[in-house]
């Protein structure tokens, strides 16, 4: 929801989104390796490190840039969309 709504606003945002999508793919790949491993300790450590950097990049770089370029109406729309999505997620 966030990436498609934000993509194409600035080249800096587009670059960050591309990096974050690559990281999402790396995380998915690493999780598969962890599930298949008899000794996943090293991979789990690597996953923790990747996730920490990823979350920091989103919070400190991407989110502020998005807040700068999206209108208040778009931000409210995004908030509603994300709220509906998280409400429908089941753990």
N, CA, C and O atoms as a GROMACS GRO file, in nm:
protein
  364
    1UNK      N    1   0.083  -0.118   0.000
    1UNK     CA    2   0.000   0.000   0.000
    1UNK      C    3   0.088   0.125   0.000
    1UNK      O    4   0.066   0.217  -0.079
    2UNK      N    5   0.187   0.128   0.088
    2UNK     CA    6   0.271   0.247   0.103
    2UNK      C    7   0.358   0.271  -0.020
    2UNK      O    8   0.365   0.383  -0.070
    3UNK      N    9   0.424   0.168  -0.066
    3UNK     CA   10   0.518   0.187  -0.177
    3UNK      C   11   0.448   0.234  -0.305
    3UNK      O   12   0.493   0.333  -0.363
    4UNK      N   13   0.342   0.169  -0.350
    4UNK     CA   14   0.276   0.217  -0.472
    4UNK      C   15   0.224   0.361  -0.460
    4UNK      O   16   0.228   0.437  -0.557
    5UNK      N   17   0.176   0.397  -0.343
    5UNK     CA   18   0.123   0.532  -0.322
    5UNK      C   19   0.235   0.636  -0.324
    5UNK      O   20   0.212   0.751  -0.360
    6UNK      N   21   0.355   0.595  -0.285
    6UNK     CA   22   0.467   0.689  -0.272
    6UNK      C   23   0.560   0.690  -0.393
    6UNK      O   24   0.631   0.788  -0.416
    7UNK      N   25   0.559   0.583  -0.469
    7UNK     CA   26   0.650   0.570  -0.583
    7UNK      C   27   0.620   0.678  -0.687
    7UNK      O   28   0.504   0.711  -0.714
    8UNK      N   29   0.726   0.732  -0.744
    8UNK     CA   30   0.711   0.832  -0.849
    8UNK      C   31   0.701   0.976  -0.798
    8UNK      O   32   0.683   1.068  -0.878
    9UNK      N   33   0.711   0.995  -0.667
    9UNK     CA   34   0.701   1.130  -0.612
    9UNK      C   35   0.834   1.205  -0.623
    9UNK      O   36   0.838   1.320  -0.665
   10UNK      N   37   0.944   1.137  -0.585
   10UNK     CA   38   1.078   1.194  -0.599
   10UNK      C   39   1.174   1.080  -0.630
   10UNK      O   40   1.146   0.964  -0.602
   11UNK      N   41   1.289   1.116  -0.687
   11UNK     CA   42   1.388   1.012  -0.717
   11UNK      C   43   1.447   0.954  -0.587
   11UNK      O   44   1.482   0.836  -0.582
   12UNK      N   45   1.458   1.036  -0.483
   12UNK     CA   46   1.510   0.987  -0.355
   12UNK      C   47   1.416   0.883  -0.295
   12UNK      O   48   1.462   0.781  -0.243
   13UNK      N   49   1.286   0.908  -0.301
   13UNK     CA   50   1.189   0.810  -0.250
   13UNK      C   51   1.193   0.684  -0.334
   13UNK      O   52   1.191   0.573  -0.280
   14UNK      N   53   1.199   0.700  -0.464
   14UNK     CA   54   1.204   0.582  -0.553
   14UNK      C   55   1.326   0.496  -0.523
   14UNK      O   56   1.318   0.374  -0.520
   15UNK      N   57   1.440   0.561  -0.500
   15UNK     CA   58   1.564   0.487  -0.470
   15UNK      C   59   1.549   0.411  -0.338
   15UNK      O   60   1.586   0.294  -0.329
   16UNK      N   61   1.495   0.478  -0.236
   16UNK     CA   62   1.474   0.411  -0.106
   16UNK      C   63   1.378   0.294  -0.120
   16UNK      O   64   1.402   0.187  -0.063
   17UNK      N   65   1.270   0.313  -0.193
   17UNK     CA   66   1.173   0.205  -0.211
   17UNK      C   67   1.239   0.086  -0.280
   17UNK      O   68   1.217  -0.028  -0.241
   18UNK      N   69   1.318   0.112  -0.384
   18UNK     CA   70   1.388   0.003  -0.454
   18UNK      C   71   1.480  -0.072  -0.358
   18UNK      O   72   1.484  -0.195  -0.360
   19UNK      N   73   1.554   0.001  -0.274
   19UNK     CA   74   1.643  -0.062  -0.176
   19UNK      C   75   1.563  -0.146  -0.076
   19UNK      O   76   1.602  -0.257  -0.042
   20UNK      N   77   1.451  -0.091  -0.030
   20UNK     CA   78   1.369  -0.162   0.069
   20UNK      C   79   1.304  -0.286   0.010
   20UNK      O   80   1.293  -0.388   0.078
   21UNK      N   81   1.262  -0.279  -0.114
   21UNK     CA   82   1.205  -0.398  -0.180
   21UNK      C   83   1.312  -0.506  -0.193
   21UNK      O   84   1.284  -0.624  -0.171
   22UNK      N   85   1.434  -0.466  -0.228
   22UNK     CA   86   1.545  -0.563  -0.234
   22UNK      C   87   1.567  -0.626  -0.098
   22UNK      O   88   1.591  -0.747  -0.087
   23UNK      N   89   1.560  -0.545   0.007
   23UNK     CA   90   1.576  -0.598   0.142
   23UNK      C   91   1.461  -0.692   0.179
   23UNK      O   92   1.484  -0.794   0.243
   24UNK      N   93   1.339  -0.658   0.139
   24UNK     CA   94   1.226  -0.749   0.164
   24UNK      C   95   1.253  -0.885   0.100
   24UNK      O   96   1.228  -0.989   0.161
   25UNK      N   97   1.305  -0.883  -0.022
   25UNK     CA   98   1.335  -1.008  -0.093
   25UNK      C   99   1.446  -1.085  -0.022
   25UNK      O  100   1.441  -1.208  -0.013
   26UNK      N  101   1.547  -1.014   0.027
   26UNK     CA  102   1.656  -1.079   0.102
   26UNK      C  103   1.605  -1.144   0.229
   26UNK      O  104   1.646  -1.254   0.265
   27UNK      N  105   1.516  -1.074   0.298
   27UNK     CA  106   1.459  -1.128   0.421
   27UNK      C  107   1.379  -1.254   0.391
   27UNK      O  108   1.391  -1.354   0.463
   28UNK      N  109   1.297  -1.251   0.287
   28UNK     CA  110   1.217  -1.368   0.250
   28UNK      C  111   1.308  -1.486   0.217
   28UNK      O  112   1.280  -1.600   0.256
   29UNK      N  113   1.415  -1.460   0.145
   29UNK     CA  114   1.512  -1.565   0.109
   29UNK      C  115   1.580  -1.622   0.234
   29UNK      O  116   1.595  -1.743   0.247
   30UNK      N  117   1.619  -1.534   0.322
   30UNK     CA  118   1.686  -1.576   0.445
   30UNK      C  119   1.592  -1.659   0.532
   30UNK      O  120   1.634  -1.757   0.594
   31UNK      N  121   1.467  -1.622   0.539
   31UNK     CA  122   1.370  -1.699   0.617
   31UNK      C  123   1.356  -1.840   0.561
   31UNK      O  124   1.344  -1.936   0.637
   32UNK      N  125   1.356  -1.853   0.431
   32UNK     CA  126   1.351  -1.987   0.370
   32UNK      C  127   1.472  -2.069   0.410
   32UNK      O  128   1.461  -2.188   0.441
   33UNK      N  129   1.591  -2.006   0.409
   33UNK     CA  130   1.713  -2.077   0.448
   33UNK      C  131   1.708  -2.116   0.595
   33UNK      O  132   1.754  -2.225   0.632
   34UNK      N  133   1.654  -2.029   0.678
   34UNK     CA  134   1.643  -2.059   0.821
   34UNK      C  135   1.553  -2.179   0.843
   34UNK      O  136   1.584  -2.267   0.922
   35UNK      N  137   1.441  -2.182   0.772
   35UNK     CA  138   1.346  -2.293   0.787
   35UNK      C  139   1.408  -2.425   0.743
   35UNK      O  140   1.377  -2.530   0.798
   36UNK      N  141   1.496  -2.419   0.644
   36UNK     CA  142   1.556  -2.541   0.591
   36UNK      C  143   1.683  -2.584   0.665
   36UNK      O  144   1.734  -2.694   0.644
   37UNK      N  145   1.733  -2.498   0.752
   37UNK     CA  146   1.861  -2.524   0.817
   37UNK      C  147   1.845  -2.610   0.942
   37UNK      O  148   1.748  -2.598   1.017
   38UNK      N  149   1.943  -2.697   0.963
   38UNK     CA  150   1.949  -2.776   1.085
   38UNK      C  151   2.012  -2.694   1.199
   38UNK      O  152   1.995  -2.726   1.316
   39UNK      N  153   2.085  -2.592   1.162
   39UNK     CA  154   2.155  -2.508   1.259
   39UNK      C  155   2.139  -2.360   1.217
   39UNK      O  156   2.230  -2.302   1.158
   40UNK      N  157   2.023  -2.301   1.246
   40UNK     CA  158   1.992  -2.168   1.192
   40UNK      C  159   2.049  -2.049   1.270
   40UNK      O  160   2.016  -1.935   1.239
   41UNK      N  161   2.132  -2.073   1.370
   41UNK     CA  162   2.177  -1.964   1.456
   41UNK      C  163   2.242  -1.848   1.380
   41UNK      O  164   2.209  -1.732   1.405
   42UNK      N  165   2.333  -1.879   1.288
   42UNK     CA  166   2.400  -1.773   1.212
   42UNK      C  167   2.302  -1.696   1.125
   42UNK      O  168   2.309  -1.574   1.115
   43UNK      N  169   2.211  -1.769   1.062
   43UNK     CA  170   2.113  -1.704   0.976
   43UNK      C  171   2.017  -1.617   1.058
   43UNK      O  172   1.977  -1.510   1.014
   44UNK      N  173   1.981  -1.664   1.177
   44UNK     CA  174   1.892  -1.584   1.263
   44UNK      C  175   1.961  -1.455   1.306
   44UNK      O  176   1.898  -1.349   1.312
   45UNK      N  177   2.089  -1.463   1.336
   45UNK     CA  178   2.165  -1.345   1.371
   45UNK      C  179   2.169  -1.246   1.254
   45UNK      O  180   2.151  -1.126   1.272
   46UNK      N  181   2.192  -1.299   1.135
   46UNK     CA  182   2.196  -1.217   1.015
   46UNK      C  183   2.058  -1.153   0.991
   46UNK      O  184   2.049  -1.036   0.953
   47UNK      N  185   1.952  -1.230   1.011
   47UNK     CA  186   1.816  -1.179   0.993
   47UNK      C  187   1.790  -1.062   1.088
   47UNK      O  188   1.734  -0.960   1.048
   48UNK      N  189   1.829  -1.077   1.213
   48UNK     CA  190   1.811  -0.969   1.310
   48UNK      C  191   1.882  -0.842   1.268
   48UNK      O  192   1.826  -0.732   1.280
   49UNK      N  193   2.002  -0.856   1.219
   49UNK     CA  194   2.080  -0.740   1.174
   49UNK      C  195   2.016  -0.673   1.054
   49UNK      O  196   2.005  -0.550   1.049
   50UNK      N  197   1.973  -0.753   0.957
   50UNK     CA  198   1.908  -0.698   0.837
   50UNK      C  199   1.779  -0.627   0.874
   50UNK      O  200   1.752  -0.517   0.825
   51UNK      N  201   1.699  -0.688   0.961
   51UNK     CA  202   1.572  -0.627   1.000
   51UNK      C  203   1.593  -0.496   1.075
   51UNK      O  204   1.520  -0.399   1.054
   52UNK      N  205   1.693  -0.492   1.162
   52UNK     CA  206   1.720  -0.368   1.236
   52UNK      C  207   1.755  -0.254   1.140
   52UNK      O  208   1.701  -0.145   1.152
   53UNK      N  209   1.845  -0.280   1.045
   53UNK     CA  210   1.884  -0.178   0.948
   53UNK      C  211   1.766  -0.138   0.860
   53UNK      O  212   1.747  -0.020   0.827
   54UNK      N  213   1.687  -0.237   0.822
   54UNK     CA  214   1.572  -0.213   0.735
   54UNK      C  215   1.470  -0.122   0.804
   54UNK      O  216   1.423  -0.025   0.744
   55UNK      N  217   1.438  -0.153   0.927
   55UNK     CA  218   1.339  -0.074   1.000
   55UNK      C  219   1.390   0.069   1.021
   55UNK      O  220   1.315   0.165   1.008
   56UNK      N  221   1.517   0.082   1.053
   56UNK     CA  222   1.575   0.216   1.070
   56UNK      C  223   1.567   0.296   0.941
   56UNK      O  224   1.536   0.416   0.943
   57UNK      N  225   1.595   0.231   0.829
   57UNK     CA  226   1.589   0.301   0.700
   57UNK      C  227   1.447   0.349   0.672
   57UNK      O  228   1.426   0.461   0.626
   58UNK      N  229   1.349   0.263   0.700
   58UNK     CA  230   1.210   0.303   0.679
   58UNK      C  231   1.173   0.420   0.769
   58UNK      O  232   1.120   0.522   0.723
   59UNK      N  233   1.202   0.406   0.899
   59UNK     CA  234   1.159   0.507   0.996
   59UNK      C  235   1.235   0.639   0.984
   59UNK      O  236   1.175   0.746   0.997
   60UNK      N  237   1.365   0.632   0.959
   60UNK     CA  238   1.446   0.754   0.961
   60UNK      C  239   1.462   0.821   0.826
   60UNK      O  240   1.489   0.941   0.818
   61UNK      N  241   1.446   0.744   0.719
   61UNK     CA  242   1.466   0.801   0.586
   61UNK      C  243   1.338   0.806   0.503
   61UNK      O  244   1.297   0.913   0.457
   62UNK      N  245   1.276   0.690   0.485
   62UNK     CA  246   1.161   0.686   0.394
   62UNK      C  247   1.039   0.760   0.448
   62UNK      O  248   0.984   0.846   0.380
   63UNK      N  249   0.997   0.727   0.569
   63UNK     CA  250   0.875   0.787   0.623
   63UNK      C  251   0.881   0.940   0.627
   63UNK      O  252   0.784   1.005   0.589
   64UNK      N  253   0.992   1.000   0.673
   64UNK     CA  254   0.997   1.147   0.671
   64UNK      C  255   0.987   1.206   0.530
   64UNK      O  256   0.922   1.308   0.510
   65UNK      N  257   1.052   1.140   0.433
   65UNK     CA  258   1.046   1.189   0.295
   65UNK      C  259   0.903   1.180   0.240
   65UNK      O  260   0.857   1.270   0.170
   66UNK      N  261   0.835   1.072   0.273
   66UNK     CA  262   0.696   1.056   0.228
   66UNK      C  263   0.609   1.164   0.292
   66UNK      O  264   0.523   1.222   0.225
   67UNK      N  265   0.630   1.191   0.420
   67UNK     CA  266   0.551   1.294   0.487
   67UNK      C  267   0.573   1.432   0.426
   67UNK      O  268   0.483   1.516   0.429
   68UNK      N  269   0.691   1.456   0.370
   68UNK     CA  270   0.722   1.585   0.307
   68UNK      C  271   0.646   1.604   0.176
   68UNK      O  272   0.608   1.716   0.141
   69UNK      N  273   0.625   1.494   0.102
   69UNK     CA  274   0.570   1.509  -0.033
   69UNK      C  275   0.421   1.477  -0.046
   69UNK      O  276   0.356   1.526  -0.138
   70UNK      N  277   0.367   1.397   0.044
   70UNK     CA  278   0.225   1.364   0.034
   70UNK      C  279   0.142   1.472   0.102
   70UNK      O  280   0.179   1.526   0.206
   71UNK      N  281   0.029   1.502   0.042
   71UNK     CA  282  -0.062   1.599   0.100
   71UNK      C  283  -0.126   1.541   0.226
   71UNK      O  284  -0.121   1.420   0.250
   72UNK      N  285  -0.184   1.629   0.306
   72UNK     CA  286  -0.254   1.584   0.426
   72UNK      C  287  -0.364   1.485   0.392
   72UNK      O  288  -0.385   1.387   0.463
   73UNK      N  289  -0.435   1.510   0.282
   73UNK     CA  290  -0.542   1.418   0.239
   73UNK      C  291  -0.487   1.280   0.205
   73UNK      O  292  -0.545   1.178   0.242
   74UNK      N  293  -0.375   1.278   0.134
   74UNK     CA  294  -0.313   1.149   0.097
   74UNK      C  295  -0.262   1.076   0.222
   74UNK      O  296  -0.274   0.954   0.231
   75UNK      N  297  -0.206   1.151   0.316
   75UNK     CA  298  -0.159   1.089   0.440
   75UNK      C  299  -0.275   1.030   0.520
   75UNK      O  300  -0.263   0.921   0.576
   76UNK      N  301  -0.387   1.100   0.524
   76UNK     CA  302  -0.505   1.048   0.593
   76UNK      C  303  -0.560   0.924   0.522
   76UNK      O  304  -0.601   0.828   0.586
   77UNK      N  305  -0.560   0.928   0.388
   77UNK     CA  306  -0.603   0.812   0.309
   77UNK      C  307  -0.512   0.692   0.337
   77UNK      O  308  -0.560   0.580   0.354
   78UNK      N  309  -0.383   0.717   0.342
   78UNK     CA  310  -0.286   0.612   0.372
   78UNK      C  311  -0.309   0.555   0.511
   78UNK      O  312  -0.306   0.434   0.530
   79UNK      N  313  -0.333   0.642   0.606
   79UNK     CA  314  -0.360   0.598   0.744
   79UNK      C  315  -0.483   0.507   0.748
   79UNK      O  316  -0.481   0.404   0.816
   80UNK      N  317  -0.587   0.544   0.677
   80UNK     CA  318  -0.709   0.461   0.674
   80UNK      C  319  -0.682   0.326   0.607
   80UNK      O  320  -0.725   0.222   0.656
   81UNK      N  321  -0.610   0.329   0.496
   81UNK     CA  322  -0.579   0.205   0.425
   81UNK      C  323  -0.495   0.112   0.512
   81UNK      O  324  -0.522  -0.008   0.520
   82UNK      N  325  -0.394   0.166   0.576
   82UNK     CA  326  -0.307   0.084   0.661
   82UNK      C  327  -0.382   0.033   0.783
   82UNK      O  328  -0.359  -0.079   0.828
   83UNK      N  329  -0.471   0.113   0.836
   83UNK     CA  330  -0.553   0.069   0.950
   83UNK      C  331  -0.643  -0.047   0.912
   83UNK      O  332  -0.658  -0.142   0.989
   84UNK      N  333  -0.703  -0.041   0.794
   84UNK     CA  334  -0.790  -0.151   0.748
   84UNK      C  335  -0.707  -0.276   0.723
   84UNK      O  336  -0.751  -0.387   0.754
   85UNK      N  337  -0.588  -0.259   0.669
   85UNK     CA  338  -0.502  -0.373   0.641
   85UNK      C  339  -0.457  -0.441   0.770
   85UNK      O  340  -0.463  -0.564   0.781
   86UNK      N  341  -0.413  -0.362   0.867
   86UNK     CA  342  -0.365  -0.423   0.991
   86UNK      C  343  -0.480  -0.486   1.070
   86UNK      O  344  -0.459  -0.584   1.140
   87UNK      N  345  -0.600  -0.431   1.058
   87UNK     CA  346  -0.716  -0.488   1.127
   87UNK      C  347  -0.754  -0.624   1.067
   87UNK      O  348  -0.808  -0.710   1.136
   88UNK      N  349  -0.726  -0.641   0.938
   88UNK     CA  350  -0.764  -0.767   0.874
   88UNK      C  351  -0.657  -0.874   0.886
   88UNK      O  352  -0.681  -0.989   0.850
   89UNK      N  353  -0.537  -0.839   0.936
   89UNK     CA  354  -0.429  -0.936   0.953
   89UNK      C  355  -0.458  -1.023   1.075
   89UNK      O  356  -0.495  -0.973   1.181
   90UNK      N  357  -0.439  -1.152   1.055
   90UNK     CA  358  -0.458  -1.245   1.166
   90UNK      C  359  -0.328  -1.316   1.193
   90UNK      O  360  -0.260  -1.362   1.101
   91UNK      N  361  -0.295  -1.326   1.320
   91UNK     CA  362  -0.169  -1.393   1.358
   91UNK      C  363  -0.201  -1.532   1.406
   91UNK      O  364  -0.111  -1.607   1.443
   0.00000   0.00000   0.00000
